[in-house]
């Protein structure tokens, strides 16, 4: 707007200057002609004067028009600006009104919530007073009707409330178990089956007797020696029994310890190749073979550790793992078992998104205590955990070792995987040898333990003792009570029956309604 006024003023000044210049030029042109012809000059001067006046008036008119146009434009712009300000003011007022409405609504909501909470608090307080009053009246009534003291009535009331809470908790446990099974059973089955199928080991159950082939029957006499001194020296040095019978070109080495049998067999083969048999030579050979086997066990353990990708294993633990090569559990080689458990745990950890390195390490070392059970008192899980702790293993690995048989509670998810992997490896068909009498006795014990509970009608041990099917009387046990009975049966089996792996307790309750149409 100011720019427009400036331009209009400048244009008016320019027109005025132009008019004055024209008038001045006309007068200058008319001045020389006055002398020869005064009339003509006067006329030309008048004409020039009129022309100048006309041009001045035109310039003044144009200046007025420009000023009027500029003023009109300024007024229009001012009106537009006022309209914009009025519109902005209107929007501002509307926004303030909306904000005030929202604030009022929030304040009303807060006030309503406060009133509701105050009312609820008052109701709860009244309900609490009513409950306390009802409890006092009930206690007094029980004492009056039953002739009980207040303490006795209180005890009876507590027992009743506890029974109701136990029943309610049984219902809740049953419902939660159903929900958990619906979600977790498929996932667990997939993880376990995937891990088992991906580990394919050939099992060879080892016996307690090694057979050594002789080049000829004459070698038996040299092994026995004069008055049996050679065979006695070998038995004493290796800790085995040598059985020399009528079987041609064969001698048997008997011992429960596979390491002793291996030492005796290799020592015997060396001496047969050398041809020298006497007590001193026998003792030297046995010591040499023991040193060689010790190195072989370490090499075998190092190979398994490298294969599994486990790092930073203490040399003492490497030696203990190597000794598992000649340790058996129900005929199952412990080093092979440890390797398989590590593989199973690693696969399940991958499926579940857990720490694979921790699961593999814990699975490999879970039975390391079995290499020391003949030297120390206690279970192999506790002994192995203490050895791992001395060798600087992480607390998580120590817990995996110590908790895989339930000696201590598992502290990590990987510890649960190690316990599950141990049960899966030991429970695979053909993995372990078992005496028939022991097997049959375990089945009888399972049926006896489950049949001792009230309300149990029939008990069947199924799947080679891996499952116990319990049929109960529907009239004596409710669905909620069956949940507690099944847990009690499982707990009693865990305490009283010795078994490998795990046993499934399946309790069945059904109602039958029979009618006859005639």
C-alpha positions as CSV (number, residue, x, y, z in Angstrom):
1,X,0.0,0.0,0.0
2,X,2.8,2.4,0.8
3,X,4.6,1.5,-2.4
4,X,1.4,2.4,-4.4
5,X,1.2,5.9,-2.7
6,X,4.9,6.5,-3.5
7,X,4.5,5.6,-7.2
8,X,1.4,7.9,-7.5
9,X,3.3,10.8,-6.0
10,X,6.3,10.3,-8.2
11,X,4.1,10.1,-11.3
12,X,2.2,13.4,-10.4
13,X,5.5,15.2,-9.8
14,X,6.8,14.0,-13.2
15,X,3.7,15.3,-15.0
16,X,3.9,18.7,-13.2
17,X,7.5,19.0,-14.2
18,X,6.7,18.1,-17.8
19,X,3.9,20.8,-17.9
20,X,6.2,23.5,-16.5
21,X,8.9,22.6,-19.0
22,X,6.5,22.9,-21.9
23,X,5.2,26.3,-20.7
24,X,8.8,27.5,-20.3
25,X,9.8,26.4,-23.8
26,X,6.7,28.0,-25.3
27,X,7.6,31.3,-23.7
28,X,11.2,31.1,-24.8
29,X,10.1,30.4,-28.4
30,X,7.7,33.3,-28.3
31,X,10.1,35.9,-26.8
32,X,12.2,36.6,-30.0
33,X,9.2,37.4,-32.2
34,X,7.8,40.2,-30.1
35,X,9.9,42.9,-31.7
36,X,8.9,42.5,-35.4
37,X,5.2,41.7,-34.8
38,X,3.8,42.4,-31.4
39,X,0.3,41.3,-32.1
40,X,1.3,38.0,-33.6
41,X,3.6,37.4,-30.7
42,X,1.0,38.3,-28.2
43,X,-1.4,35.8,-29.9
44,X,1.2,33.1,-29.9
45,X,1.9,33.9,-26.3
46,X,-1.7,33.6,-25.4
47,X,-2.1,30.4,-27.3
48,X,0.9,29.0,-25.6
49,X,-0.4,30.2,-22.3
50,X,-3.8,28.5,-22.9
51,X,-2.1,25.4,-24.2
52,X,0.1,25.3,-21.1
53,X,-2.9,25.9,-18.8
54,X,-4.8,23.1,-20.6
55,X,-1.9,20.7,-20.3
56,X,-1.5,21.7,-16.6
57,X,-5.2,21.1,-16.0
58,X,-5.0,17.8,-17.8
59,X,-1.9,16.9,-15.7
60,X,-3.7,17.9,-12.5
61,X,-6.7,15.8,-13.6
62,X,-4.5,12.8,-14.3
63,X,-2.8,13.3,-11.0
64,X,-6.2,13.4,-9.2
65,X,-7.2,10.3,-11.1
66,X,-4.1,8.5,-10.0
67,X,-4.5,9.6,-6.5
68,X,-8.1,8.5,-6.5
69,X,-7.1,5.1,-8.0
70,X,-4.3,4.7,-5.5
71,X,-6.7,5.6,-2.6
72,X,-9.3,3.2,-4.0
73,X,-6.7,0.4,-4.2
74,X,-5.4,1.2,-0.7
75,X,-9.0,1.1,0.6
76,X,-9.6,-2.2,-1.2
77,X,-6.4,-3.8,0.2
78,X,-7.3,-2.5,3.7
79,X,-10.8,-4.0,3.4
80,X,-9.2,-7.4,2.3
81,X,-6.8,-7.2,5.2
82,X,-9.7,-6.5,7.6
83,X,-11.7,-9.4,6.2
84,X,-8.7,-11.7,6.7
85,X,-8.2,-10.5,10.2
86,X,-11.9,-11.0,10.9
87,X,-11.8,-14.6,9.5
88,X,-8.6,-15.4,11.6
89,X,-10.3,-14.0,14.6
90,X,-13.4,-16.1,13.9
91,X,-11.3,-19.3,13.6
92,X,-9.5,-18.4,16.8
93,X,-12.7,-18.0,18.7
94,X,-14.0,-21.3,17.3
95,X,-10.8,-23.1,18.4
96,X,-11.0,-21.6,21.8
97,X,-14.6,-22.7,22.1
98,X,-13.7,-26.2,21.1
99,X,-10.8,-26.4,23.6
100,X,-13.0,-25.1,26.4
101,X,-15.7,-27.7,25.5
102,X,-13.1,-30.5,25.6
103,X,-11.7,-29.2,28.9
104,X,-15.1,-29.1,30.4
105,X,-15.8,-32.6,29.1
106,X,-12.6,-34.0,30.6
107,X,-13.3,-32.2,33.9
108,X,-16.8,-33.7,34.0
109,X,-15.3,-37.2,33.2
110,X,-12.7,-36.8,36.0
111,X,-15.4,-35.7,38.4
112,X,-17.6,-38.7,37.4
113,X,-14.7,-41.1,37.8
114,X,-13.9,-39.7,41.2
115,X,-17.6,-40.0,42.3
116,X,-17.7,-43.6,41.1
117,X,-14.4,-44.5,42.8
118,X,-15.6,-42.9,46.0
119,X,-18.9,-44.8,45.7
120,X,-17.1,-48.1,45.0
121,X,-14.7,-47.5,48.0
122,X,-17.7,-46.9,50.2
123,X,-19.4,-50.0,48.9
124,X,-16.3,-52.1,49.5
125,X,-16.0,-50.8,52.9
126,X,-19.6,-51.6,53.6
127,X,-19.2,-55.1,52.1
128,X,-16.1,-55.6,54.3
129,X,-18.0,-54.6,57.4
130,X,-20.9,-56.9,56.4
131,X,-18.5,-59.8,55.7
132,X,-16.8,-59.3,59.1
133,X,-20.2,-59.1,60.8
134,X,-21.4,-62.3,59.0
135,X,-18.2,-64.1,59.9
136,X,-18.6,-63.2,63.6
137,X,-22.3,-64.3,63.5
138,X,-21.4,-67.6,61.8
139,X,-18.6,-68.2,64.3
140,X,-20.9,-67.5,67.2
141,X,-23.6,-69.7,65.7
142,X,-21.2,-72.6,65.1
143,X,-20.0,-72.3,68.7
144,X,-23.5,-72.2,70.0
145,X,-25.0,-75.1,67.8
146,X,-22.0,-77.4,67.9
147,X,-20.9,-76.7,71.4
148,X,-17.5,-75.7,70.0
149,X,-15.2,-73.0,71.3
150,X,-14.3,-70.0,69.2
151,X,-10.9,-71.5,68.4
152,X,-12.4,-74.9,67.4
153,X,-15.0,-73.2,65.2
154,X,-12.3,-71.1,63.7
155,X,-10.2,-74.2,62.9
156,X,-13.2,-75.9,61.4
157,X,-14.0,-72.9,59.3
158,X,-10.4,-72.7,58.1
159,X,-10.5,-76.3,57.1
160,X,-13.7,-75.8,55.1
161,X,-12.3,-72.8,53.4
162,X,-9.1,-74.7,52.6
163,X,-11.1,-77.6,51.1
164,X,-13.1,-75.2,48.9
165,X,-9.9,-73.4,47.9
166,X,-8.2,-76.7,47.1
167,X,-11.2,-77.8,44.9
168,X,-11.2,-74.4,43.2
169,X,-7.5,-74.6,42.6
170,X,-8.0,-78.1,41.1
171,X,-10.5,-76.7,38.7
172,X,-8.2,-73.8,37.8
173,X,-5.3,-76.2,37.3
174,X,-7.3,-78.5,35.0
175,X,-8.4,-75.5,32.9
176,X,-4.9,-74.1,32.7
177,X,-3.5,-77.5,31.8
178,X,-6.0,-77.9,29.0
179,X,-5.2,-74.5,27.6
180,X,-1.4,-75.0,27.9
181,X,-1.6,-78.5,26.3
182,X,-3.7,-77.1,23.4
183,X,-1.0,-74.6,22.6
184,X,2.2,-76.4,23.7
185,X,1.6,-80.0,22.8
186,X,2.0,-79.6,19.1
187,X,5.1,-77.4,19.5
188,X,6.7,-79.7,21.9
189,X,6.0,-82.7,19.8
190,X,7.4,-81.0,16.7
191,X,10.6,-79.9,18.6
192,X,11.2,-83.3,20.1
193,X,10.5,-85.4,17.0
194,X,12.6,-83.1,14.9
195,X,15.5,-83.4,17.2
196,X,15.2,-87.2,17.5
197,X,14.9,-87.8,13.8
198,X,17.9,-85.6,13.0
199,X,20.1,-87.6,15.3
200,X,20.6,-91.1,13.9
201,X,23.1,-93.2,15.9
202,X,23.7,-96.9,15.7
203,X,23.6,-98.4,19.1
204,X,25.7,-101.4,20.0
205,X,25.1,-102.5,23.6
206,X,28.4,-103.6,25.0
207,X,28.8,-106.7,27.1
208,X,31.1,-107.4,30.0
209,X,33.2,-110.0,28.2
210,X,35.9,-109.4,25.5
211,X,37.0,-112.2,23.3
212,X,40.7,-112.5,22.2
213,X,41.6,-114.7,19.3
214,X,44.8,-116.7,19.7
215,X,47.1,-117.8,16.9
216,X,47.1,-121.3,18.2
217,X,46.1,-123.4,21.3
218,X,49.8,-123.6,22.3
219,X,49.6,-119.9,23.1
220,X,47.2,-120.7,26.0
221,X,50.0,-122.5,27.9
222,X,52.4,-119.5,27.5
223,X,49.7,-117.1,28.7
224,X,49.0,-119.3,31.8
225,X,52.7,-119.7,32.5
226,X,54.4,-122.0,35.0
227,X,51.9,-122.8,37.8
228,X,49.7,-120.0,36.5
229,X,52.0,-117.2,37.4
230,X,51.6,-115.3,34.1
231,X,47.8,-115.3,34.1
232,X,47.7,-114.3,37.7
233,X,50.1,-111.4,37.0
234,X,48.0,-110.2,34.1
235,X,44.8,-110.5,36.2
236,X,46.3,-108.6,39.1
237,X,47.9,-105.9,36.9
238,X,44.8,-105.2,34.7
239,X,42.1,-106.0,37.3
240,X,40.3,-108.6,35.1
241,X,39.4,-112.3,35.0
242,X,40.8,-114.4,32.2
243,X,38.7,-117.4,31.3
244,X,40.6,-120.2,29.5
245,X,38.2,-122.9,28.5
246,X,38.0,-125.6,25.9
247,X,37.1,-123.1,23.1
248,X,39.8,-123.5,20.5
249,X,42.1,-120.6,19.9
250,X,40.1,-118.3,22.1
251,X,40.5,-116.7,25.5
252,X,37.8,-114.6,27.4
253,X,38.5,-111.4,29.4
254,X,35.8,-110.7,31.9
255,X,35.3,-107.4,33.8
256,X,32.5,-105.0,34.5
257,X,34.9,-102.1,33.6
258,X,35.4,-101.7,29.8
259,X,38.6,-99.8,30.4
260,X,40.2,-102.7,32.3
261,X,39.1,-105.1,29.6
262,X,40.5,-102.9,26.9
263,X,43.9,-102.6,28.8
264,X,44.0,-106.4,29.3
265,X,43.1,-107.1,25.6
266,X,45.7,-104.8,24.1
267,X,48.4,-105.9,26.6
268,X,47.7,-109.5,25.7
269,X,47.8,-108.8,22.0
270,X,51.1,-106.9,22.4
271,X,52.7,-109.8,24.3
272,X,51.4,-112.4,21.8
273,X,53.1,-110.4,19.0
274,X,56.3,-110.0,21.0
275,X,56.3,-113.6,22.2
276,X,57.6,-112.8,25.7
277,X,55.5,-113.8,28.7
278,X,56.7,-113.2,32.3
279,X,55.3,-111.2,35.2
280,X,57.7,-108.2,34.9
281,X,57.0,-107.9,31.2
282,X,53.3,-108.2,31.8
283,X,53.3,-105.3,34.3
284,X,55.4,-103.1,32.0
285,X,53.1,-103.8,29.1
286,X,50.0,-103.0,31.1
287,X,51.4,-99.7,32.2
288,X,52.4,-98.8,28.6
289,X,48.9,-99.7,27.4
290,X,47.2,-97.6,30.1
291,X,49.3,-94.6,29.1
292,X,48.4,-95.1,25.5
293,X,44.7,-95.5,26.2
294,X,44.7,-92.4,28.4
295,X,46.0,-90.4,25.4
296,X,43.5,-92.1,23.1
297,X,40.6,-91.1,25.4
298,X,41.8,-87.5,25.4
299,X,42.0,-87.5,21.7
300,X,38.6,-89.0,21.3
301,X,37.1,-86.4,23.7
302,X,38.9,-83.6,21.8
303,X,37.4,-84.9,18.6
304,X,33.9,-84.9,20.0
305,X,34.4,-81.4,21.5
306,X,35.6,-80.1,18.1
307,X,32.8,-81.8,16.2
308,X,30.2,-80.1,18.5
309,X,31.9,-76.6,18.2
310,X,32.5,-76.3,22.0
311,X,35.5,-74.1,22.9
312,X,37.6,-73.3,25.9
313,X,37.2,-76.6,27.7
314,X,39.5,-77.1,30.7
315,X,42.1,-79.9,30.2
316,X,40.8,-81.7,33.3
317,X,37.3,-81.8,31.8
318,X,38.7,-83.1,28.5
319,X,40.3,-85.9,30.5
320,X,37.0,-86.7,32.3
321,X,35.1,-86.7,29.0
322,X,37.6,-89.0,27.5
323,X,37.2,-91.5,30.4
324,X,33.5,-91.7,29.5
325,X,34.5,-93.6,26.4
326,X,35.0,-96.7,28.6
327,X,32.1,-96.0,30.9
328,X,28.7,-97.8,30.4
329,X,25.2,-97.1,31.7
330,X,22.9,-100.1,31.1
331,X,25.2,-101.0,28.3
332,X,25.1,-97.6,26.7
333,X,28.5,-95.9,26.0
334,X,28.6,-92.7,28.1
335,X,30.6,-90.6,25.6
336,X,28.3,-91.6,22.7
337,X,25.4,-90.7,25.0
338,X,26.9,-87.3,25.9
339,X,27.5,-86.5,22.3
340,X,23.9,-87.4,21.4
341,X,22.5,-85.4,24.2
342,X,24.5,-82.4,23.1
343,X,23.2,-82.7,19.5
344,X,19.6,-83.1,20.7
345,X,19.8,-80.1,23.0
346,X,21.4,-78.0,20.3
347,X,18.6,-78.8,17.8
348,X,15.8,-78.2,20.4
349,X,17.5,-74.9,21.3
350,X,17.5,-73.8,17.7
351,X,13.8,-74.7,17.3
352,X,12.9,-72.7,20.5
353,X,15.2,-69.8,19.9
354,X,17.3,-70.4,23.0
355,X,21.1,-70.3,23.6
356,X,22.4,-73.1,21.4
357,X,26.0,-72.9,22.7
358,X,24.9,-73.2,26.3
359,X,22.5,-76.1,25.5
360,X,25.2,-78.0,23.6
361,X,27.9,-77.4,26.3
362,X,25.5,-78.5,29.1
363,X,24.4,-81.6,27.2
364,X,28.0,-82.6,26.5
365,X,29.1,-82.3,30.1
366,X,25.9,-83.4,31.9
367,X,27.3,-86.9,32.7
368,X,31.0,-85.9,33.3
369,X,30.6,-86.9,37.0
370,X,30.3,-90.6,36.0
371,X,34.0,-90.6,35.4
372,X,34.5,-89.9,39.1
373,X,31.8,-91.9,40.8
374,X,34.2,-94.7,41.7
375,X,36.5,-92.2,43.4
376,X,34.0,-89.9,45.2
377,X,30.8,-90.4,47.2
378,X,27.5,-89.0,45.9
379,X,25.4,-88.9,42.7
380,X,27.1,-88.3,39.4
381,X,25.2,-85.0,38.8
382,X,26.4,-83.4,42.0
383,X,30.0,-84.7,41.5
384,X,30.1,-83.5,37.9
385,X,28.7,-80.1,38.8
386,X,31.4,-79.7,41.4
387,X,34.1,-80.7,39.0
388,X,32.8,-78.3,36.4
389,X,32.7,-75.5,39.0
390,X,36.4,-76.2,39.9
391,X,37.4,-76.0,36.3
392,X,35.8,-72.5,35.8
393,X,32.6,-73.4,33.9
394,X,29.9,-70.8,33.9
395,X,27.1,-71.1,36.6
396,X,24.6,-71.8,33.8
397,X,26.5,-74.8,32.6
398,X,27.0,-76.0,36.2
399,X,23.3,-75.8,36.8
400,X,22.6,-77.8,33.6
401,X,24.8,-80.6,35.0
402,X,23.5,-80.5,38.5
403,X,19.8,-80.2,37.6
404,X,19.5,-82.9,34.9
405,X,18.3,-85.5,37.5
406,X,16.4,-83.1,39.7
407,X,19.0,-82.7,42.4
408,X,18.5,-79.0,42.3
409,X,15.9,-76.8,40.5
410,X,16.7,-75.8,36.9
411,X,17.6,-72.1,36.7
412,X,17.5,-71.7,32.9
413,X,15.5,-73.0,30.0
414,X,18.6,-74.7,28.7
415,X,18.8,-76.7,31.9
416,X,15.3,-78.1,31.1
417,X,16.5,-79.0,27.6
418,X,19.5,-80.9,29.0
419,X,17.2,-83.0,31.3
420,X,14.9,-83.6,28.3
421,X,17.8,-84.5,26.0
422,X,19.2,-87.0,28.6
423,X,15.8,-88.7,28.9
424,X,15.3,-88.8,25.1
425,X,18.8,-90.3,24.5
426,X,18.5,-92.9,27.3
427,X,14.9,-93.8,26.3
428,X,15.5,-94.5,22.6
429,X,14.9,-98.1,21.6
430,X,18.1,-100.2,21.8
431,X,20.0,-97.5,23.7
432,X,20.3,-99.4,26.9
433,X,20.3,-103.0,28.1
434,X,18.0,-104.0,30.9
435,X,17.5,-107.3,32.8
436,X,14.2,-109.0,32.1
437,X,13.4,-109.5,35.8
438,X,14.1,-105.8,36.5
439,X,11.9,-104.8,33.7
440,X,9.0,-107.0,34.8
441,X,9.4,-105.9,38.4
442,X,9.2,-102.2,37.4
443,X,6.0,-102.8,35.6
444,X,4.5,-104.5,38.7
445,X,5.7,-101.6,40.9
446,X,4.0,-99.1,38.6
447,X,0.7,-100.9,38.7
448,X,0.9,-101.4,42.5
449,X,1.7,-97.7,43.2
450,X,-1.1,-96.4,41.1
451,X,-3.6,-99.0,42.4
452,X,-3.1,-98.0,46.0
453,X,-5.1,-94.7,45.6
454,X,-8.7,-94.6,46.6
455,X,-11.2,-94.6,43.8
456,X,-8.9,-96.4,41.3
457,X,-10.6,-99.2,39.6
458,X,-8.0,-100.7,37.2
459,X,-4.3,-100.0,36.3
460,X,-2.4,-100.9,33.2
461,X,1.3,-100.4,32.4
462,X,1.7,-99.7,28.7
463,X,4.4,-98.9,26.2
464,X,7.1,-100.9,27.9
465,X,6.5,-99.0,31.2
466,X,6.5,-95.5,29.6
467,X,2.8,-95.0,30.3
468,X,0.4,-95.9,33.2
469,X,-3.3,-96.0,32.3
470,X,-5.4,-95.5,35.4
471,X,-9.2,-96.1,35.2
472,X,-11.1,-94.6,38.1
473,X,-14.7,-94.9,39.5
474,X,-16.7,-91.9,38.3
475,X,-18.9,-92.1,41.4
476,X,-16.1,-91.6,43.8
477,X,-13.9,-89.1,42.1
478,X,-14.9,-85.8,40.4
479,X,-13.1,-84.3,37.4
480,X,-11.3,-81.8,39.7
481,X,-10.3,-84.6,42.1
482,X,-8.9,-86.6,39.2
483,X,-6.4,-83.8,38.5
484,X,-5.0,-84.0,42.1
485,X,-5.0,-87.8,42.0
486,X,-3.0,-88.0,38.8
487,X,-0.4,-85.6,40.2
488,X,-0.2,-87.6,43.4
489,X,0.3,-90.8,41.5
490,X,3.1,-89.2,39.4
491,X,4.8,-87.9,42.5
492,X,4.7,-91.3,44.3
493,X,6.1,-93.0,41.2
494,X,8.9,-90.5,41.1
495,X,9.7,-91.3,44.7
496,X,9.2,-95.1,44.9
497,X,10.0,-96.5,41.4
498,X,13.4,-96.5,39.6
499,X,13.0,-96.0,35.9
500,X,14.9,-94.4,33.0
501,X,13.5,-91.4,31.2
502,X,9.9,-90.3,32.1
503,X,6.6,-92.1,32.7
504,X,3.2,-90.7,31.5
505,X,0.3,-91.0,33.9
506,X,-3.0,-91.1,32.0
507,X,-6.1,-91.1,34.3
508,X,-9.4,-91.9,32.7
509,X,-12.8,-91.1,34.2
510,X,-16.0,-91.9,32.4
511,X,-19.7,-92.2,33.2
512,X,-21.9,-94.8,31.6
513,X,-25.7,-94.7,31.6
514,X,-27.4,-97.9,30.4
515,X,-31.1,-98.4,29.7
516,X,-33.0,-101.2,28.0
517,X,-35.9,-100.8,25.6
518,X,-38.4,-103.7,25.7
